[in-house]
Structure formats: C-alpha cells, structure tokens
Amino acid sequence: MALNTSENPAHILVVDDEPDLRTLYELTLLREGYRVDVAENLDTAWHHLNERRFDVLITDMRLPDGLGIDLIQRLRAQQRSERCVVITAYGSAENAVESLKAGAFDYLTKPVNLRQFRAVIASAVQDAIAQQTVAVPVPTTPATDRPGQTPAAEAALQRLVGQSAPMHQVKERIAKVARSMAPVLVCGESGTGKELAASALHANSHRAGGPFIAVNCSAIPETLLETEFFGVRKGAYTGATQDRDGYFQAARGGTLFLDEIGDLPLAMQSKLLRAIQERCVRPVGATQEEPVDVRIISATHKNLADEVQAGRFRQDLYYRLNVIEIDIPPLRERLEDLPALCHTLLARIAAESGLPAPALTPTALAQLAQHPLKGNVRELENLLHRAVALSDGRELQFEPTTPPVAPAAAPPPATATEPANALPEDLQHHLDQQEREILIKALQETGFNRTAAAARLGLSLRQIRYRIARLNIDMPQDHDAASDTP
C-alpha cells in the first residue's frame, strides 16, 4: 500500500459517471499530492482494482451499470484493504447508512463541499497508512493484545474489566468498528459502563489524537441545548460578550459522545439530525453554517425503537445514529467478572482514600454475588465504597444497602360517617405522599442511585432530582453524587 509521502504518495481511485465532477475530484486530489486514477462505471473501476491495490476508493452511489455499494461489498468479500468513501445524493440518508453498514469508511453528500472532501479523504488515507504499519490480527487474538495496538488503545479496552464471553465479544466489536467513521449507538442498562465503551472506541480509532468530548444530554437545561451544542456568537443575546464554541466545535478532529441521547427533546433532535447529516452547525447568532469534522457515538439506557414507536424519538435520527450498535451486558449476565471488577474497584478506592484495600474474602464475594446489582457496576462500586468505610482494615464488611423501611401506618378504620371509599380532603397532599413513597422505594432498591432509580421510573436524571428536592426526600449522607453517572 502506498504511503502519502513525496516519494510514494497515496493512490486513490475515483469512480463517477459525470465527467465534470470526476475532473473536479481528480484535480482536487492531485493538488493535495495524491496519485489518482479515474473510472466512469463499475466495470472500469473493477478493471483498475484487479490490476492494482489502492489506498482509498471514492465512488458515487449511482452509476450507469449499478451501485457504488456493490464495489464496497465485493472488496469486503475479498478482504481488500481499500478505504471506501461513498458520495450520495442530498437527502439520501438511507443510502449513506447502508453504505456505512456495508463497510464504507465514510460518506459525502452532494453537492460536495471541497473543504469537507479534502478532510474526509485525508482521514481515510491516514487510516489506510496506519493500518499498513500493523499486522492483520488473528481473529482469536484477544482485543486487548492486538499487534500494533497503541498503549493508550490497549489501556482503554482494559478499563472494560472482564474476560467473560459477553465482555470479550464487546471488546472484539469495539476493536473491529473503531476505525470506521460510522456512527455507533452504545446500549445498555444504567451503570454498565457505556462511556468506557465510547472512550475505547475513540482510543482505538484513527481519531485517537483528537479530543474526546462527552456530553450528558439529560443534564443540560432545554433552553441551553442549542448554545451548548452549537456555540454562540458575540452579541447574540444579552450577556454574550464573546464568541463561544459548542460541543461540536470542541470535538473537531475527534469524537463527540452523546450520552443519554434518548432524553433530548424533539425540537433539539431535529437540529441534531441536520448537524449530523450536513456536518455543519450554525452557532446561535451566526448568519452562516460552519463545517465540523466529528465522529458521533451515542448511548442510551432506553429502548430507542420503543421511543420511536411512542413518538418520543425521531425515526430518521434513530436510523442515522444506529448504524452500528454495541450492547453492553448487565452485570448479572457476567458474574464471572465479579472478582476482577471488585479487585479493580477496590484498588481505585484505596488509591483515592490513601488506605490499603481490605481483603476480599470468599464470603464477601459470595454475598456480592447474591445481591441483585440492578445498578450494575456503578452500584457495585457504591457497595464497595460503603464496605471499605465500615471495614476494620483487614476484611470487607457489608451492611444492608438501604435503611429499613418503616411500615406504613394503617389507615384508621372507617366510621359510620366516613365510608371506606371517602375522598381525601387534600388531594395534592395525598398525591404527593403516593409519589414520595414510590420514589423512596425506587431509590432504596437501587442503592439510592438517582440515575438507576430514574431509569426504572421512566424519568430523566433532571426530573428525579427535581422531585427529590420538591418532596423533601433525604438521601444517605454517604451517598456520593458523582456516582450517579456511569
């Protein structure tokens, strides 16, 4: 494979049936220092591909004798190494998604922005060159021990603790899809480590040298979403005294991780869809859009397909985000990872507290294995924090994770003047009491983890915090608010 140097520039094949566009792409690439061959249809393109290897293939989706996606599928069937970039018509979201699923490195939308064109091709060439310098991994090689893997990439995968079959599959999938530009949707229950998976995807991609910007969509007030995502220009409103970048601009050249994407309101979903499709954002107060070069990884504990059916999530945004899906298994489905997780978490807790980690006895481990752990790894960490605080320094000691629930007072017996089905005198107080009891029960069952309790009740973290404050629900003093996030 060619290297992009003055002595041996990268070799690119351009396939397009429109002579003017074919010439435009060719001249643009030649000015960048690449070697370029061109073809006007699938037959000629395949003739070139049979004669030599290329670093990058650029193909229009619709050609006189077929679809550009056919080339990609044939290349992948032969395990060829060319990075493929597909050019689709404006608004053809389905074609873009299908090409990414077929193995395309990236896509461009007509009319092609030449600045974006150069950036996408440079990324494809960079990835092709990086892949040339490493040996092709054997399929049975563990994901954390791949030839040529950087220490940072290996460390990111190792933070996903566990060698169980489900976790091995997750790591293999991360290593496989990391190098594509295809959007990834990370699914899993609260506390399973979705952000760690997103971080590993970034660290194993060709964008590892760029920023990794993580955003909790449920924690941003709705009125601030647009400015936080897209930035703001000086003078846009009272108090905007200077230009400020948003998350998309901050993630240029890197990865933007949108956690709890299912909590975005519909109005913001529409704006996010346009930003992803057009790869441009318009800061609040600006008159023109500006291009952004980011890879999108999103995560949710919700079933987005159900949210689409319920009308709470846009179907077109769902298809755009869910090109590749990675499911993180709950802890109850990989209990064989429990000892390794405990040792890793105890080492971290000991380092933070400056105290030696107490011994994890077989009895303590058996106690943990019997716990439902509905909050997954986050709940496990909370349990270990409490156990370390209660231990005598030698062995872990566990106590019940929630305070005992006082039995509800029995209602007074109905009297002759007060029938059993009498209406409450204060309806709001009655409803508040019922809501309070439901919230306390959910909090107790999740170890007072607000994110997990909110998920069980179908609320966002912001909503449950508001209700906890309004209903004056006391949280345990040893509860660490930071543990509410994965």
Secondary structure as the mmCIF struct_conf table of DSSP 4:
data_model
#
loop_
_struct_conf.conf_type_id
_struct_conf.id
_struct_conf.beg_label_comp_id
_struct_conf.beg_label_asym_id
_struct_conf.beg_label_seq_id
_struct_conf.end_label_comp_id
_struct_conf.end_label_asym_id
_struct_conf.end_label_seq_id
BEND BEND1 ASN A 4 ASN A 8
STRN STRN1 HIS A 11 VAL A 15
BEND BEND2 ASP A 17 ASP A 17
HELX_RH_AL_P HELX_RH_AL_P1 PRO A 19 ARG A 31
TURN_TY1_P TURN_TY1_P1 GLU A 32 GLY A 33
STRN STRN2 ARG A 35 ALA A 39
BEND BEND3 GLU A 40 ASN A 41
HELX_RH_AL_P HELX_RH_AL_P2 LEU A 42 GLU A 51
BEND BEND4 ASP A 55 ASP A 55
STRN STRN3 VAL A 56 ASP A 60
BEND BEND5 MET A 61 MET A 61
STRN STRN4 ARG A 62 LEU A 63
TURN_TY1_P TURN_TY1_P2 PRO A 64 ASP A 65
STRN STRN5 GLY A 66 LEU A 67
HELX_RH_AL_P HELX_RH_AL_P3 GLY A 68 ALA A 77
TURN_TY1_P TURN_TY1_P3 GLN A 78 GLN A 79
STRN STRN6 ARG A 83 THR A 88
TURN_TY1_P TURN_TY1_P4 TYR A 90 GLY A 91
HELX_RH_AL_P HELX_RH_AL_P4 ALA A 93 ALA A 102
TURN_TY1_P TURN_TY1_P5 GLY A 103 GLY A 103
BEND BEND6 PHE A 105 PHE A 105
STRN STRN7 ASP A 106 THR A 109
BEND BEND7 LYS A 110 PRO A 111
HELX_LH_PP_P HELX_LH_PP_P1 VAL A 112 ASN A 113
HELX_RH_AL_P HELX_RH_AL_P5 LEU A 114 GLN A 132
TURN_TY1_P TURN_TY1_P6 THR A 133 THR A 133
BEND BEND8 VAL A 134 VAL A 134
HELX_LH_PP_P HELX_LH_PP_P2 ALA A 135 VAL A 138
TURN_TY1_P TURN_TY1_P7 PRO A 139 THR A 140
BEND BEND9 THR A 141 THR A 141
HELX_RH_3T_P HELX_RH_3T_P1 ALA A 143 ASP A 145
TURN_TY1_P TURN_TY1_P8 PRO A 147 GLY A 148
HELX_RH_AL_P HELX_RH_AL_P6 PRO A 151 GLN A 158
TURN_TY1_P TURN_TY1_P9 ARG A 159 ARG A 159
BEND BEND10 LEU A 160 LEU A 160
BEND BEND11 SER A 164 SER A 164
HELX_RH_AL_P HELX_RH_AL_P7 ALA A 165 VAL A 177
TURN_TY1_P TURN_TY1_P10 ALA A 178 ARG A 179
BEND BEND12 SER A 180 SER A 180
STRN STRN8 VAL A 184 CYS A 187
TURN_TY1_P TURN_TY1_P11 SER A 190 GLY A 191
BEND BEND13 THR A 192 THR A 192
HELX_RH_AL_P HELX_RH_AL_P8 LYS A 194 ALA A 203
TURN_TY1_P TURN_TY1_P12 ASN A 204 ASN A 204
BEND BEND14 SER A 205 SER A 205
TURN_TY1_P TURN_TY1_P13 HIS A 206 GLY A 209
BEND BEND15 GLY A 210 GLY A 210
STRN STRN9 PHE A 212 ASN A 216
HELX_RH_3T_P HELX_RH_3T_P2 CYS A 217 ALA A 219
BEND BEND16 ILE A 220 ILE A 220
HELX_RH_3T_P HELX_RH_3T_P3 GLU A 222 LEU A 224
HELX_RH_AL_P HELX_RH_AL_P9 LEU A 225 PHE A 230
STRN STRN10 VAL A 232 VAL A 232
TURN_TY1_P TURN_TY1_P14 LYS A 234 GLY A 235
BEND BEND17 ALA A 236 TYR A 237
TURN_TY1_P TURN_TY1_P15 THR A 238 GLY A 239
BEND BEND18 GLN A 242 GLN A 242
STRN STRN11 ARG A 244 ARG A 244
HELX_RH_AL_P HELX_RH_AL_P10 TYR A 247 ALA A 250
TURN_TY1_P TURN_TY1_P16 ALA A 251 GLY A 253
BEND BEND19 GLY A 254 GLY A 254
STRN STRN12 THR A 255 ASP A 259
TURN_TY1_P TURN_TY1_P17 GLU A 260 GLU A 260
HELX_RH_3T_P HELX_RH_3T_P4 ILE A 261 ASP A 263
BEND BEND20 LEU A 264 LEU A 264
HELX_RH_AL_P HELX_RH_AL_P11 LEU A 266 GLU A 278
BEND BEND21 ARG A 279 ARG A 279
STRN STRN13 CYS A 280 VAL A 281
STRN STRN14 VAL A 284 VAL A 284
TURN_TY1_P TURN_TY1_P18 GLY A 285 GLY A 285
BEND BEND22 THR A 287 GLN A 288
STRN STRN15 GLU A 290 PRO A 291
STRN STRN16 ARG A 295 THR A 300
BEND BEND23 HIS A 301 LYS A 302
HELX_RH_AL_P HELX_RH_AL_P12 LEU A 304 GLN A 309
TURN_TY1_P TURN_TY1_P19 ALA A 310 GLY A 311
BEND BEND24 ARG A 312 PHE A 313
HELX_RH_AL_P HELX_RH_AL_P13 GLN A 315 LEU A 321
TURN_TY1_P TURN_TY1_P20 ASN A 322 VAL A 323
STRN STRN17 ILE A 324 ASP A 327
HELX_LH_PP_P HELX_LH_PP_P3 ILE A 328 PRO A 330
HELX_RH_3T_P HELX_RH_3T_P5 LEU A 331 GLU A 333
HELX_RH_3T_P HELX_RH_3T_P6 LEU A 335 ASP A 337
HELX_RH_AL_P HELX_RH_AL_P14 LEU A 338 SER A 353
TURN_TY1_P TURN_TY1_P21 GLY A 354 GLY A 354
BEND BEND25 LEU A 355 LEU A 355
HELX_LH_PP_P HELX_LH_PP_P4 PRO A 356 PRO A 358
STRN STRN18 ALA A 359 ALA A 359
HELX_RH_AL_P HELX_RH_AL_P15 PRO A 362 GLN A 370
BEND BEND26 HIS A 371 HIS A 371
TURN_TY1_P TURN_TY1_P22 LYS A 374 GLY A 375
HELX_RH_AL_P HELX_RH_AL_P16 ASN A 376 LEU A 390
BEND BEND27 SER A 391 SER A 391
BEND BEND28 GLY A 393 ARG A 394
STRN STRN19 GLU A 395 GLU A 395
BEND BEND29 THR A 401 THR A 402
HELX_LH_PP_P HELX_LH_PP_P5 PRO A 403 ALA A 414
STRN STRN20 THR A 415 THR A 415
TURN_TY1_P TURN_TY1_P23 ALA A 416 THR A 417
STRN STRN21 GLU A 418 GLU A 418
TURN_TY1_P TURN_TY1_P24 ALA A 420 ASN A 421
HELX_LH_PP_P HELX_LH_PP_P6 ALA A 422 PRO A 424
BEND BEND30 GLU A 425 GLU A 425
HELX_RH_AL_P HELX_RH_AL_P17 LEU A 427 GLU A 445
TURN_TY1_P TURN_TY1_P25 THR A 446 PHE A 448
HELX_RH_AL_P HELX_RH_AL_P18 ARG A 450 LEU A 457
TURN_TY1_P TURN_TY1_P26 GLY A 458 GLY A 458
HELX_RH_AL_P HELX_RH_AL_P19 LEU A 461 ARG A 470
TURN_TY1_P TURN_TY1_P27 LEU A 471 ASN A 472
HELX_LH_PP_P HELX_LH_PP_P7 ILE A 473 PRO A 476
TURN_TY1_P TURN_TY1_P28 GLN A 477 ASP A 478
HELX_RH_3T_P HELX_RH_3T_P7 ALA A 481 ASP A 484
#
